Amino acid sequence: MGTKIPVAQKRMFHDVFVCKKCNKKIRSQSVRVVTGKVKCPRCGGRALRPVRKK
Ligand SMILES: [Zn+2]
């Protein structure tokens, strides 16, 4: 309903993933996450989910 999302905010949530184990936010391209090239820097886990999903 006419809700404007600032470009900066949109970019913030784009390509941002959250570690399922420790909830650390990780910025990476979704392609890399899907292919399993990204792992959490904190716990080393590869279980990531998109941050947009609530
Ligand atoms: Zn983690």
mmCIF file of the protein (N, C-alpha, C, O) and its ligand, coordinates in Angstrom:
data_MODEL
# 
_entry.id   MODEL 
# 
loop_
_entity.id 
_entity.type 
_entity.pdbx_number_of_molecules 
1 polymer     1 
2 non-polymer 1 
# 
_entity_poly.entity_id                      1 
_entity_poly.type                           'polypeptide(L)' 
_entity_poly.nstd_linkage                   no 
_entity_poly.nstd_monomer                   no 
_entity_poly.pdbx_seq_one_letter_code       MGTKIPVAQKRMFHDVFVCKKCNKKIRSQSVRVVTGKVKCPRCGGRALRPVRKK 
_entity_poly.pdbx_seq_one_letter_code_can   MGTKIPVAQKRMFHDVFVCKKCNKKIRSQSVRVVTGKVKCPRCGGRALRPVRKK 
_entity_poly.pdbx_strand_id                 A 
# 
loop_
_entity_poly_seq.entity_id 
_entity_poly_seq.num 
_entity_poly_seq.mon_id 
_entity_poly_seq.hetero 
1 1  MET n 
1 2  GLY n 
1 3  THR n 
1 4  LYS n 
1 5  ILE n 
1 6  PRO n 
1 7  VAL n 
1 8  ALA n 
1 9  GLN n 
1 10 LYS n 
1 11 ARG n 
1 12 MET n 
1 13 PHE n 
1 14 HIS n 
1 15 ASP n 
1 16 VAL n 
1 17 PHE n 
1 18 VAL n 
1 19 CYS n 
1 20 LYS n 
1 21 LYS n 
1 22 CYS n 
1 23 ASN n 
1 24 LYS n 
1 25 LYS n 
1 26 ILE n 
1 27 ARG n 
1 28 SER n 
1 29 GLN n 
1 30 SER n 
1 31 VAL n 
1 32 ARG n 
1 33 VAL n 
1 34 VAL n 
1 35 THR n 
1 36 GLY n 
1 37 LYS n 
1 38 VAL n 
1 39 LYS n 
1 40 CYS n 
1 41 PRO n 
1 42 ARG n 
1 43 CYS n 
1 44 GLY n 
1 45 GLY n 
1 46 ARG n 
1 47 ALA n 
1 48 LEU n 
1 49 ARG n 
1 50 PRO n 
1 51 VAL n 
1 52 ARG n 
1 53 LYS n 
1 54 LYS n 
# 
loop_
_struct_asym.id 
_struct_asym.entity_id 
A 1 
B 2 
# 
loop_
_chem_comp.id 
_chem_comp.type 
_chem_comp.mon_nstd_flag 
ALA 'L-peptide linking' y 
ARG 'L-peptide linking' y 
ASN 'L-peptide linking' y 
ASP 'L-peptide linking' y 
CYS 'L-peptide linking' y 
GLN 'L-peptide linking' y 
GLY 'peptide linking'   y 
HIS 'L-peptide linking' y 
ILE 'L-peptide linking' y 
LEU 'L-peptide linking' y 
LYS 'L-peptide linking' y 
MET 'L-peptide linking' y 
PHE 'L-peptide linking' y 
PRO 'L-peptide linking' y 
SER 'L-peptide linking' y 
THR 'L-peptide linking' y 
VAL 'L-peptide linking' y 
ZN  non-polymer         . 
# 
_pdbx_entity_nonpoly.entity_id   2 
_pdbx_entity_nonpoly.name        ? 
_pdbx_entity_nonpoly.comp_id     ZN 
# 
_pdbx_nonpoly_scheme.asym_id         B 
_pdbx_nonpoly_scheme.entity_id       2 
_pdbx_nonpoly_scheme.mon_id          ZN 
_pdbx_nonpoly_scheme.ndb_seq_num     1 
_pdbx_nonpoly_scheme.pdb_seq_num     101 
_pdbx_nonpoly_scheme.auth_seq_num    101 
_pdbx_nonpoly_scheme.pdb_mon_id      ZN 
_pdbx_nonpoly_scheme.auth_mon_id     ZN 
_pdbx_nonpoly_scheme.pdb_strand_id   A 
_pdbx_nonpoly_scheme.pdb_ins_code    . 
# 
loop_
_atom_site.group_PDB 
_atom_site.id 
_atom_site.type_symbol 
_atom_site.label_atom_id 
_atom_site.label_alt_id 
_atom_site.label_comp_id 
_atom_site.label_asym_id 
_atom_site.label_entity_id 
_atom_site.label_seq_id 
_atom_site.pdbx_PDB_ins_code 
_atom_site.Cartn_x 
_atom_site.Cartn_y 
_atom_site.Cartn_z 
_atom_site.occupancy 
_atom_site.B_iso_or_equiv 
_atom_site.pdbx_formal_charge 
_atom_site.auth_seq_id 
_atom_site.auth_comp_id 
_atom_site.auth_asym_id 
_atom_site.auth_atom_id 
_atom_site.pdbx_PDB_model_num 
ATOM   1   N  N  . MET A 1 1  ? 0.843  -1.196  0.000  1.00 0.00 ? 1   MET A N  1 
ATOM   2   C  CA . MET A 1 1  ? 0.000  0.000   0.000  1.00 0.00 ? 1   MET A CA 1 
ATOM   3   C  C  . MET A 1 1  ? 0.880  1.249   0.000  1.00 0.00 ? 1   MET A C  1 
ATOM   4   O  O  . MET A 1 1  ? 0.862  2.023   0.957  1.00 0.00 ? 1   MET A O  1 
ATOM   5   N  N  . GLY A 1 2  ? 1.615  1.438   -1.022 1.00 0.00 ? 2   GLY A N  1 
ATOM   6   C  CA . GLY A 1 2  ? 2.419  2.637   -1.158 1.00 0.00 ? 2   GLY A CA 1 
ATOM   7   C  C  . GLY A 1 2  ? 3.560  2.744   -0.168 1.00 0.00 ? 2   GLY A C  1 
ATOM   8   O  O  . GLY A 1 2  ? 4.049  3.840   0.107  1.00 0.00 ? 2   GLY A O  1 
ATOM   9   N  N  . THR A 1 3  ? 3.983  1.622   0.364  1.00 0.00 ? 3   THR A N  1 
ATOM   10  C  CA . THR A 1 3  ? 5.098  1.675   1.305  1.00 0.00 ? 3   THR A CA 1 
ATOM   11  C  C  . THR A 1 3  ? 6.414  1.750   0.545  1.00 0.00 ? 3   THR A C  1 
ATOM   12  O  O  . THR A 1 3  ? 6.770  0.863   -0.232 1.00 0.00 ? 3   THR A O  1 
ATOM   13  N  N  . LYS A 1 4  ? 7.101  2.813   0.794  1.00 0.00 ? 4   LYS A N  1 
ATOM   14  C  CA . LYS A 1 4  ? 8.380  2.966   0.104  1.00 0.00 ? 4   LYS A CA 1 
ATOM   15  C  C  . LYS A 1 4  ? 9.518  2.404   0.948  1.00 0.00 ? 4   LYS A C  1 
ATOM   16  O  O  . LYS A 1 4  ? 9.682  2.736   2.122  1.00 0.00 ? 4   LYS A O  1 
ATOM   17  N  N  . ILE A 1 5  ? 10.269 1.571   0.325  1.00 0.00 ? 5   ILE A N  1 
ATOM   18  C  CA . ILE A 1 5  ? 11.442 1.043   1.022  1.00 0.00 ? 5   ILE A CA 1 
ATOM   19  C  C  . ILE A 1 5  ? 12.684 1.749   0.506  1.00 0.00 ? 5   ILE A C  1 
ATOM   20  O  O  . ILE A 1 5  ? 12.980 1.709   -0.688 1.00 0.00 ? 5   ILE A O  1 
ATOM   21  N  N  . PRO A 1 6  ? 13.401 2.389   1.400  1.00 0.00 ? 6   PRO A N  1 
ATOM   22  C  CA . PRO A 1 6  ? 14.631 3.080   0.986  1.00 0.00 ? 6   PRO A CA 1 
ATOM   23  C  C  . PRO A 1 6  ? 15.601 2.119   0.322  1.00 0.00 ? 6   PRO A C  1 
ATOM   24  O  O  . PRO A 1 6  ? 15.705 0.949   0.693  1.00 0.00 ? 6   PRO A O  1 
ATOM   25  N  N  . VAL A 1 7  ? 16.297 2.635   -0.652 1.00 0.00 ? 7   VAL A N  1 
ATOM   26  C  CA . VAL A 1 7  ? 17.213 1.778   -1.395 1.00 0.00 ? 7   VAL A CA 1 
ATOM   27  C  C  . VAL A 1 7  ? 18.274 1.181   -0.486 1.00 0.00 ? 7   VAL A C  1 
ATOM   28  O  O  . VAL A 1 7  ? 18.661 0.021   -0.626 1.00 0.00 ? 7   VAL A O  1 
ATOM   29  N  N  . ALA A 1 8  ? 18.728 1.999   0.442  1.00 0.00 ? 8   ALA A N  1 
ATOM   30  C  CA . ALA A 1 8  ? 19.778 1.528   1.351  1.00 0.00 ? 8   ALA A CA 1 
ATOM   31  C  C  . ALA A 1 8  ? 19.289 0.351   2.174  1.00 0.00 ? 8   ALA A C  1 
ATOM   32  O  O  . ALA A 1 8  ? 20.011 -0.627  2.372  1.00 0.00 ? 8   ALA A O  1 
ATOM   33  N  N  . GLN A 1 9  ? 18.069 0.451   2.648  1.00 0.00 ? 9   GLN A N  1 
ATOM   34  C  CA . GLN A 1 9  ? 17.522 -0.614  3.476  1.00 0.00 ? 9   GLN A CA 1 
ATOM   35  C  C  . GLN A 1 9  ? 17.304 -1.864  2.637  1.00 0.00 ? 9   GLN A C  1 
ATOM   36  O  O  . GLN A 1 9  ? 17.550 -2.985  3.082  1.00 0.00 ? 9   GLN A O  1 
ATOM   37  N  N  . LYS A 1 10 ? 16.848 -1.649  1.442  1.00 0.00 ? 10  LYS A N  1 
ATOM   38  C  CA . LYS A 1 10 ? 16.615 -2.777  0.552  1.00 0.00 ? 10  LYS A CA 1 
ATOM   39  C  C  . LYS A 1 10 ? 17.930 -3.513  0.297  1.00 0.00 ? 10  LYS A C  1 
ATOM   40  O  O  . LYS A 1 10 ? 17.984 -4.742  0.241  1.00 0.00 ? 10  LYS A O  1 
ATOM   41  N  N  . ARG A 1 11 ? 18.966 -2.727  0.148  1.00 0.00 ? 11  ARG A N  1 
ATOM   42  C  CA . ARG A 1 11 ? 20.268 -3.322  -0.117 1.00 0.00 ? 11  ARG A CA 1 
ATOM   43  C  C  . ARG A 1 11 ? 20.793 -4.058  1.120  1.00 0.00 ? 11  ARG A C  1 
ATOM   44  O  O  . ARG A 1 11 ? 21.509 -5.054  1.019  1.00 0.00 ? 11  ARG A O  1 
ATOM   45  N  N  . MET A 1 12 ? 20.418 -3.539  2.270  1.00 0.00 ? 12  MET A N  1 
ATOM   46  C  CA . MET A 1 12 ? 20.871 -4.155  3.516  1.00 0.00 ? 12  MET A CA 1 
ATOM   47  C  C  . MET A 1 12 ? 20.360 -5.589  3.652  1.00 0.00 ? 12  MET A C  1 
ATOM   48  O  O  . MET A 1 12 ? 21.067 -6.478  4.125  1.00 0.00 ? 12  MET A O  1 
ATOM   49  N  N  . PHE A 1 13 ? 19.123 -5.784  3.229  1.00 0.00 ? 13  PHE A N  1 
ATOM   50  C  CA . PHE A 1 13 ? 18.529 -7.102  3.399  1.00 0.00 ? 13  PHE A CA 1 
ATOM   51  C  C  . PHE A 1 13 ? 18.728 -7.987  2.182  1.00 0.00 ? 13  PHE A C  1 
ATOM   52  O  O  . PHE A 1 13 ? 18.355 -9.160  2.169  1.00 0.00 ? 13  PHE A O  1 
ATOM   53  N  N  . HIS A 1 14 ? 19.321 -7.394  1.171  1.00 0.00 ? 14  HIS A N  1 
ATOM   54  C  CA . HIS A 1 14 ? 19.579 -8.200  -0.001 1.00 0.00 ? 14  HIS A CA 1 
ATOM   55  C  C  . HIS A 1 14 ? 20.897 -8.946  0.181  1.00 0.00 ? 14  HIS A C  1 
ATOM   56  O  O  . HIS A 1 14 ? 21.910 -8.365  0.571  1.00 0.00 ? 14  HIS A O  1 
ATOM   57  N  N  . ASP A 1 15 ? 20.861 -10.211 -0.101 1.00 0.00 ? 15  ASP A N  1 
ATOM   58  C  CA . ASP A 1 15 ? 22.073 -11.025 0.015  1.00 0.00 ? 15  ASP A CA 1 
ATOM   59  C  C  . ASP A 1 15 ? 22.609 -11.093 1.432  1.00 0.00 ? 15  ASP A C  1 
ATOM   60  O  O  . ASP A 1 15 ? 23.814 -11.236 1.642  1.00 0.00 ? 15  ASP A O  1 
ATOM   61  N  N  . VAL A 1 16 ? 21.725 -10.990 2.391  1.00 0.00 ? 16  VAL A N  1 
ATOM   62  C  CA . VAL A 1 16 ? 22.147 -11.159 3.778  1.00 0.00 ? 16  VAL A CA 1 
ATOM   63  C  C  . VAL A 1 16 ? 21.551 -12.445 4.328  1.00 0.00 ? 16  VAL A C  1 
ATOM   64  O  O  . VAL A 1 16 ? 20.357 -12.705 4.179  1.00 0.00 ? 16  VAL A O  1 
ATOM   65  N  N  . PHE A 1 17 ? 22.375 -13.225 4.947  1.00 0.00 ? 17  PHE A N  1 
ATOM   66  C  CA . PHE A 1 17 ? 21.924 -14.500 5.479  1.00 0.00 ? 17  PHE A CA 1 
ATOM   67  C  C  . PHE A 1 17 ? 22.214 -14.588 6.970  1.00 0.00 ? 17  PHE A C  1 
ATOM   68  O  O  . PHE A 1 17 ? 23.079 -13.890 7.498  1.00 0.00 ? 17  PHE A O  1 
ATOM   69  N  N  . VAL A 1 18 ? 21.478 -15.449 7.621  1.00 0.00 ? 18  VAL A N  1 
ATOM   70  C  CA . VAL A 1 18 ? 21.655 -15.599 9.058  1.00 0.00 ? 18  VAL A CA 1 
ATOM   71  C  C  . VAL A 1 18 ? 22.025 -17.037 9.377  1.00 0.00 ? 18  VAL A C  1 
ATOM   72  O  O  . VAL A 1 18 ? 21.413 -17.981 8.877  1.00 0.00 ? 18  VAL A O  1 
ATOM   73  N  N  . CYS A 1 19 ? 23.026 -17.184 10.210 1.00 0.00 ? 19  CYS A N  1 
ATOM   74  C  CA . CYS A 1 19 ? 23.442 -18.522 10.623 1.00 0.00 ? 19  CYS A CA 1 
ATOM   75  C  C  . CYS A 1 19 ? 22.354 -19.132 11.504 1.00 0.00 ? 19  CYS A C  1 
ATOM   76  O  O  . CYS A 1 19 ? 21.859 -18.497 12.435 1.00 0.00 ? 19  CYS A O  1 
ATOM   77  N  N  . LYS A 1 20 ? 21.998 -20.366 11.192 1.00 0.00 ? 20  LYS A N  1 
ATOM   78  C  CA . LYS A 1 20 ? 20.941 -21.008 11.971 1.00 0.00 ? 20  LYS A CA 1 
ATOM   79  C  C  . LYS A 1 20 ? 21.436 -21.402 13.359 1.00 0.00 ? 20  LYS A C  1 
ATOM   80  O  O  . LYS A 1 20 ? 20.640 -21.587 14.280 1.00 0.00 ? 20  LYS A O  1 
ATOM   81  N  N  . LYS A 1 21 ? 22.720 -21.526 13.499 1.00 0.00 ? 21  LYS A N  1 
ATOM   82  C  CA . LYS A 1 21 ? 23.276 -21.954 14.784 1.00 0.00 ? 21  LYS A CA 1 
ATOM   83  C  C  . LYS A 1 21 ? 23.442 -20.792 15.756 1.00 0.00 ? 21  LYS A C  1 
ATOM   84  O  O  . LYS A 1 21 ? 22.961 -20.840 16.888 1.00 0.00 ? 21  LYS A O  1 
ATOM   85  N  N  . CYS A 1 22 ? 24.133 -19.743 15.295 1.00 0.00 ? 22  CYS A N  1 
ATOM   86  C  CA . CYS A 1 22 ? 24.462 -18.665 16.222 1.00 0.00 ? 22  CYS A CA 1 
ATOM   87  C  C  . CYS A 1 22 ? 23.811 -17.346 15.827 1.00 0.00 ? 22  CYS A C  1 
ATOM   88  O  O  . CYS A 1 22 ? 24.036 -16.321 16.472 1.00 0.00 ? 22  CYS A O  1 
ATOM   89  N  N  . ASN A 1 23 ? 23.005 -17.370 14.768 1.00 0.00 ? 23  ASN A N  1 
ATOM   90  C  CA . ASN A 1 23 ? 22.264 -16.175 14.354 1.00 0.00 ? 23  ASN A CA 1 
ATOM   91  C  C  . ASN A 1 23 ? 23.148 -15.021 13.918 1.00 0.00 ? 23  ASN A C  1 
ATOM   92  O  O  . ASN A 1 23 ? 22.735 -13.863 13.956 1.00 0.00 ? 23  ASN A O  1 
ATOM   93  N  N  . LYS A 1 24 ? 24.341 -15.335 13.514 1.00 0.00 ? 24  LYS A N  1 
ATOM   94  C  CA . LYS A 1 24 ? 25.194 -14.261 13.008 1.00 0.00 ? 24  LYS A CA 1 
ATOM   95  C  C  . LYS A 1 24 ? 24.784 -13.907 11.593 1.00 0.00 ? 24  LYS A C  1 
ATOM   96  O  O  . LYS A 1 24 ? 24.489 -14.776 10.772 1.00 0.00 ? 24  LYS A O  1 
ATOM   97  N  N  . LYS A 1 25 ? 24.773 -12.599 11.324 1.00 0.00 ? 25  LYS A N  1 
ATOM   98  C  CA . LYS A 1 25 ? 24.413 -12.161 9.988  1.00 0.00 ? 25  LYS A CA 1 
ATOM   99  C  C  . LYS A 1 25 ? 25.629 -12.203 9.088  1.00 0.00 ? 25  LYS A C  1 
ATOM   100 O  O  . LYS A 1 25 ? 26.711 -11.739 9.447  1.00 0.00 ? 25  LYS A O  1 
ATOM   101 N  N  . ILE A 1 26 ? 25.432 -12.760 7.931  1.00 0.00 ? 26  ILE A N  1 
ATOM   102 C  CA . ILE A 1 26 ? 26.530 -12.877 6.992  1.00 0.00 ? 26  ILE A CA 1 
ATOM   103 C  C  . ILE A 1 26 ? 26.096 -12.301 5.658  1.00 0.00 ? 26  ILE A C  1 
ATOM   104 O  O  . ILE A 1 26 ? 25.059 -12.673 5.109  1.00 0.00 ? 26  ILE A O  1 
ATOM   105 N  N  . ARG A 1 27 ? 26.899 -11.396 5.151  1.00 0.00 ? 27  ARG A N  1 
ATOM   106 C  CA . ARG A 1 27 ? 26.578 -10.822 3.845  1.00 0.00 ? 27  ARG A CA 1 
ATOM   107 C  C  . ARG A 1 27 ? 27.308 -11.580 2.771  1.00 0.00 ? 27  ARG A C  1 
ATOM   108 O  O  . ARG A 1 27 ? 28.537 -11.649 2.756  1.00 0.00 ? 27  ARG A O  1 
ATOM   109 N  N  . SER A 1 28 ? 26.542 -12.142 1.881  1.00 0.00 ? 28  SER A N  1 
ATOM   110 C  CA . SER A 1 28 ? 27.166 -12.863 0.788  1.00 0.00 ? 28  SER A CA 1 
ATOM   111 C  C  . SER A 1 28 ? 26.165 -13.033 -0.337 1.00 0.00 ? 28  SER A C  1 
ATOM   112 O  O  . SER A 1 28 ? 24.956 -12.918 -0.139 1.00 0.00 ? 28  SER A O  1 
ATOM   113 N  N  . GLN A 1 29 ? 26.684 -13.307 -1.508 1.00 0.00 ? 29  GLN A N  1 
ATOM   114 C  CA . GLN A 1 29 ? 25.787 -13.540 -2.628 1.00 0.00 ? 29  GLN A CA 1 
ATOM   115 C  C  . GLN A 1 29 ? 25.069 -14.863 -2.423 1.00 0.00 ? 29  GLN A C  1 
ATOM   116 O  O  . GLN A 1 29 ? 25.652 -15.856 -1.987 1.00 0.00 ? 29  GLN A O  1 
ATOM   117 N  N  . SER A 1 30 ? 23.781 -14.842 -2.754 1.00 0.00 ? 30  SER A N  1 
ATOM   118 C  CA . SER A 1 30 ? 22.965 -16.026 -2.527 1.00 0.00 ? 30  SER A CA 1 
ATOM   119 C  C  . SER A 1 30 ? 23.500 -17.223 -3.310 1.00 0.00 ? 30  SER A C  1 
ATOM   120 O  O  . SER A 1 30 ? 23.364 -18.369 -2.883 1.00 0.00 ? 30  SER A O  1 
ATOM   121 N  N  . VAL A 1 31 ? 24.099 -16.947 -4.438 1.00 0.00 ? 31  VAL A N  1 
ATOM   122 C  CA . VAL A 1 31 ? 24.648 -18.038 -5.246 1.00 0.00 ? 31  VAL A CA 1 
ATOM   123 C  C  . VAL A 1 31 ? 25.726 -18.787 -4.475 1.00 0.00 ? 31  VAL A C  1 
ATOM   124 O  O  . VAL A 1 31 ? 25.813 -20.014 -4.533 1.00 0.00 ? 31  VAL A O  1 
ATOM   125 N  N  . ARG A 1 32 ? 26.538 -18.036 -3.761 1.00 0.00 ? 32  ARG A N  1 
ATOM   126 C  CA . ARG A 1 32 ? 27.629 -18.649 -3.016 1.00 0.00 ? 32  ARG A CA 1 
ATOM   127 C  C  . ARG A 1 32 ? 27.110 -19.440 -1.822 1.00 0.00 ? 32  ARG A C  1 
ATOM   128 O  O  . ARG A 1 32 ? 27.672 -20.469 -1.448 1.00 0.00 ? 32  ARG A O  1 
ATOM   129 N  N  . VAL A 1 33 ? 26.039 -18.945 -1.237 1.00 0.00 ? 33  VAL A N  1 
ATOM   130 C  CA . VAL A 1 33 ? 25.460 -19.647 -0.090 1.00 0.00 ? 33  VAL A CA 1 
ATOM   131 C  C  . VAL A 1 33 ? 24.854 -20.968 -0.539 1.00 0.00 ? 33  VAL A C  1 
ATOM   132 O  O  . VAL A 1 33 ? 25.028 -22.003 0.103  1.00 0.00 ? 33  VAL A O  1 
ATOM   133 N  N  . VAL A 1 34 ? 24.145 -20.908 -1.646 1.00 0.00 ? 34  VAL A N  1 
ATOM   134 C  CA . VAL A 1 34 ? 23.479 -22.107 -2.166 1.00 0.00 ? 34  VAL A CA 1 
ATOM   135 C  C  . VAL A 1 34 ? 24.499 -23.170 -2.550 1.00 0.00 ? 34  VAL A C  1 
ATOM   136 O  O  . VAL A 1 34 ? 24.277 -24.364 -2.348 1.00 0.00 ? 34  VAL A O  1 
ATOM   137 N  N  . THR A 1 35 ? 25.606 -22.723 -3.099 1.00 0.00 ? 35  THR A N  1 
ATOM   138 C  CA . THR A 1 35 ? 26.617 -23.676 -3.525 1.00 0.00 ? 35  THR A CA 1 
ATOM   139 C  C  . THR A 1 35 ? 27.496 -24.138 -2.368 1.00 0.00 ? 35  THR A C  1 
ATOM   140 O  O  . THR A 1 35 ? 28.399 -24.954 -2.551 1.00 0.00 ? 35  THR A O  1 
ATOM   141 N  N  . GLY A 1 36 ? 27.226 -23.612 -1.180 1.00 0.00 ? 36  GLY A N  1 
ATOM   142 C  CA . GLY A 1 36 ? 27.939 -24.074 0.007  1.00 0.00 ? 36  GLY A CA 1 
ATOM   143 C  C  . GLY A 1 36 ? 29.345 -23.530 0.147  1.00 0.00 ? 36  GLY A C  1 
ATOM   144 O  O  . GLY A 1 36 ? 30.193 -24.134 0.804  1.00 0.00 ? 36  GLY A O  1 
ATOM   145 N  N  . LYS A 1 37 ? 29.587 -22.390 -0.470 1.00 0.00 ? 37  LYS A N  1 
ATOM   146 C  CA . LYS A 1 37 ? 30.933 -21.823 -0.375 1.00 0.00 ? 37  LYS A CA 1 
ATOM   147 C  C  . LYS A 1 37 ? 31.072 -20.875 0.807  1.00 0.00 ? 37  LYS A C  1 
ATOM   148 O  O  . LYS A 1 37 ? 32.168 -20.431 1.150  1.00 0.00 ? 37  LYS A O  1 
ATOM   149 N  N  . VAL A 1 38 ? 29.939 -20.580 1.414  1.00 0.00 ? 38  VAL A N  1 
ATOM   150 C  CA . VAL A 1 38 ? 29.968 -19.645 2.535  1.00 0.00 ? 38  VAL A CA 1 
ATOM   151 C  C  . VAL A 1 38 ? 29.726 -20.379 3.838  1.00 0.00 ? 38  VAL A C  1 
ATOM   152 O  O  . VAL A 1 38 ? 28.796 -21.177 3.959  1.00 0.00 ? 38  VAL A O  1 
ATOM   153 N  N  . LYS A 1 39 ? 30.559 -20.102 4.789  1.00 0.00 ? 39  LYS A N  1 
ATOM   154 C  CA . LYS A 1 39 ? 30.303 -20.661 6.110  1.00 0.00 ? 39  LYS A CA 1 
ATOM   155 C  C  . LYS A 1 39 ? 30.428 -19.577 7.164  1.00 0.00 ? 39  LYS A C  1 
ATOM   156 O  O  . LYS A 1 39 ? 31.117 -18.573 6.979  1.00 0.00 ? 39  LYS A O  1 
ATOM   157 N  N  . CYS A 1 40 ? 29.753 -19.804 8.255  1.00 0.00 ? 40  CYS A N  1 
ATOM   158 C  CA . CYS A 1 40 ? 29.701 -18.809 9.312  1.00 0.00 ? 40  CYS A CA 1 
ATOM   159 C  C  . CYS A 1 40 ? 31.089 -18.586 9.899  1.00 0.00 ? 40  CYS A C  1 
ATOM   160 O  O  . CYS A 1 40 ? 31.758 -19.541 10.293 1.00 0.00 ? 40  CYS A O  1 
ATOM   161 N  N  . PRO A 1 41 ? 31.524 -17.329 9.960  1.00 0.00 ? 41  PRO A N  1 
ATOM   162 C  CA . PRO A 1 41 ? 32.842 -17.009 10.514 1.00 0.00 ? 41  PRO A CA 1 
ATOM   163 C  C  . PRO A 1 41 ? 32.915 -17.235 12.020 1.00 0.00 ? 41  PRO A C  1 
ATOM   164 O  O  . PRO A 1 41 ? 34.003 -17.358 12.582 1.00 0.00 ? 41  PRO A O  1 
ATOM   165 N  N  . ARG A 1 42 ? 31.784 -17.287 12.653 1.00 0.00 ? 42  ARG A N  1 
ATOM   166 C  CA . ARG A 1 42 ? 31.782 -17.432 14.110 1.00 0.00 ? 42  ARG A CA 1 
ATOM   167 C  C  . ARG A 1 42 ? 31.798 -18.897 14.536 1.00 0.00 ? 42  ARG A C  1 
ATOM   168 O  O  . ARG A 1 42 ? 32.609 -19.302 15.369 1.00 0.00 ? 42  ARG A O  1 
ATOM   169 N  N  . CYS A 1 43 ? 30.892 -19.688 13.955 1.00 0.00 ? 43  CYS A N  1 
ATOM   170 C  CA . CYS A 1 43 ? 30.796 -21.080 14.393 1.00 0.00 ? 43  CYS A CA 1 
ATOM   171 C  C  . CYS A 1 43 ? 31.183 -22.060 13.296 1.00 0.00 ? 43  CYS A C  1 
ATOM   172 O  O  . CYS A 1 43 ? 31.281 -23.263 13.534 1.00 0.00 ? 43  CYS A O  1 
ATOM   173 N  N  . GLY A 1 44 ? 31.401 -21.540 12.096 1.00 0.00 ? 44  GLY A N  1 
ATOM   174 C  CA . GLY A 1 44 ? 31.832 -22.421 11.021 1.00 0.00 ? 44  GLY A CA 1 
ATOM   175 C  C  . GLY A 1 44 ? 30.718 -23.247 10.416 1.00 0.00 ? 44  GLY A C  1 
ATOM   176 O  O  . GLY A 1 44 ? 30.966 -24.122 9.586  1.00 0.00 ? 44  GLY A O  1 
ATOM   177 N  N  . GLY A 1 45 ? 29.505 -22.976 10.823 1.00 0.00 ? 45  GLY A N  1 
ATOM   178 C  CA . GLY A 1 45 ? 28.375 -23.734 10.299 1.00 0.00 ? 45  GLY A CA 1 
ATOM   179 C  C  . GLY A 1 45 ? 27.995 -23.305 8.896  1.00 0.00 ? 45  GLY A C  1 
ATOM   180 O  O  . GLY A 1 45 ? 28.230 -22.168 8.488  1.00 0.00 ? 45  GLY A O  1 
ATOM   181 N  N  . ARG A 1 46 ? 27.419 -24.216 8.186  1.00 0.00 ? 46  ARG A N  1 
ATOM   182 C  CA . ARG A 1 46 ? 27.006 -23.887 6.817  1.00 0.00 ? 46  ARG A CA 1 
ATOM   183 C  C  . ARG A 1 46 ? 25.491 -23.780 6.692  1.00 0.00 ? 46  ARG A C  1 
ATOM   184 O  O  . ARG A 1 46 ? 24.966 -23.589 5.595  1.00 0.00 ? 46  ARG A O  1 
ATOM   185 N  N  . ALA A 1 47 ? 24.803 -23.900 7.793  1.00 0.00 ? 47  ALA A N  1 
ATOM   186 C  CA . ALA A 1 47 ? 23.349 -23.805 7.764  1.00 0.00 ? 47  ALA A CA 1 
ATOM   187 C  C  . ALA A 1 47 ? 22.946 -22.336 7.820  1.00 0.00 ? 47  ALA A C  1 
ATOM   188 O  O  . ALA A 1 47 ? 22.881 -21.739 8.895  1.00 0.00 ? 47  ALA A O  1 
ATOM   189 N  N  . LEU A 1 48 ? 22.682 -21.768 6.663  1.00 0.00 ? 48  LEU A N  1 
ATOM   190 C  CA . LEU A 1 48 ? 22.309 -20.365 6.619  1.00 0.00 ? 48  LEU A CA 1 
ATOM   191 C  C  . LEU A 1 48 ? 20.904 -20.221 6.040  1.00 0.00 ? 48  LEU A C  1 
ATOM   192 O  O  . LEU A 1 48 ? 20.455 -21.016 5.214  1.00 0.00 ? 48  LEU A O  1 
ATOM   193 N  N  . ARG A 1 49 ? 20.246 -19.192 6.502  1.00 0.00 ? 49  ARG A N  1 
ATOM   194 C  CA . ARG A 1 49 ? 18.929 -18.912 5.936  1.00 0.00 ? 49  ARG A CA 1 
ATOM   195 C  C  . ARG A 1 49 ? 18.880 -17.440 5.557  1.00 0.00 ? 49  ARG A C  1 
ATOM   196 O  O  . ARG A 1 49 ? 19.573 -16.614 6.151  1.00 0.00 ? 49  ARG A O  1 
ATOM   197 N  N  . PRO A 1 50 ? 18.051 -17.117 4.559  1.00 0.00 ? 50  PRO A N  1 
ATOM   198 C  CA . PRO A 1 50 ? 17.892 -15.708 4.188  1.00 0.00 ? 50  PRO A CA 1 
ATOM   199 C  C  . PRO A 1 50 ? 17.313 -14.914 5.331  1.00 0.00 ? 50  PRO A C  1 
ATOM   200 O  O  . PRO A 1 50 ? 16.430 -15.389 6.044  1.00 0.00 ? 50  PRO A O  1 
ATOM   201 N  N  . VAL A 1 51 ? 17.810 -13.700 5.509  1.00 0.00 ? 51  VAL A N  1 
ATOM   202 C  CA . VAL A 1 51 ? 17.383 -12.891 6.646  1.00 0.00 ? 51  VAL A CA 1 
ATOM   203 C  C  . VAL A 1 51 ? 15.968 -12.355 6.435  1.00 0.00 ? 51  VAL A C  1 
ATOM   204 O  O  . VAL A 1 51 ? 15.286 -11.979 7.388  1.00 0.00 ? 51  VAL A O  1 
ATOM   205 N  N  . ARG A 1 52 ? 15.551 -12.326 5.208  1.00 0.00 ? 52  ARG A N  1 
ATOM   206 C  CA . ARG A 1 52 ? 14.235 -11.762 4.912  1.00 0.00 ? 52  ARG A CA 1 
ATOM   207 C  C  . ARG A 1 52 ? 13.114 -12.646 5.428  1.00 0.00 ? 52  ARG A C  1 
ATOM   208 O  O  . ARG A 1 52 ? 12.024 -12.169 5.746  1.00 0.00 ? 52  ARG A O  1 
ATOM   209 N  N  . LYS A 1 53 ? 13.391 -13.917 5.507  1.00 0.00 ? 53  LYS A N  1 
ATOM   210 C  CA . LYS A 1 53 ? 12.374 -14.860 5.971  1.00 0.00 ? 53  LYS A CA 1 
ATOM   211 C  C  . LYS A 1 53 ? 12.084 -14.642 7.445  1.00 0.00 ? 53  LYS A C  1 
ATOM   212 O  O  . LYS A 1 53 ? 12.988 -14.697 8.280  1.00 0.00 ? 53  LYS A O  1 
ATOM   213 N  N  . LYS A 1 54 ? 10.830 -14.395 7.759  1.00 0.00 ? 54  LYS A N  1 
ATOM   214 C  CA . LYS A 1 54 ? 10.529 -14.146 9.169  1.00 0.00 ? 54  LYS A CA 1 
ATOM   215 C  C  . LYS A 1 54 ? 9.584  -15.195 9.710  1.00 0.00 ? 54  LYS A C  1 
ATOM   216 O  O  . LYS A 1 54 ? 9.216  -15.148 10.884 1.00 0.00 ? 54  LYS A O  1 
HETATM 217 ZN ZN . ZN  B 2 .  ? 27.235 -19.404 13.107 1.00 0.00 2 101 ZN  A ZN 1 
# 
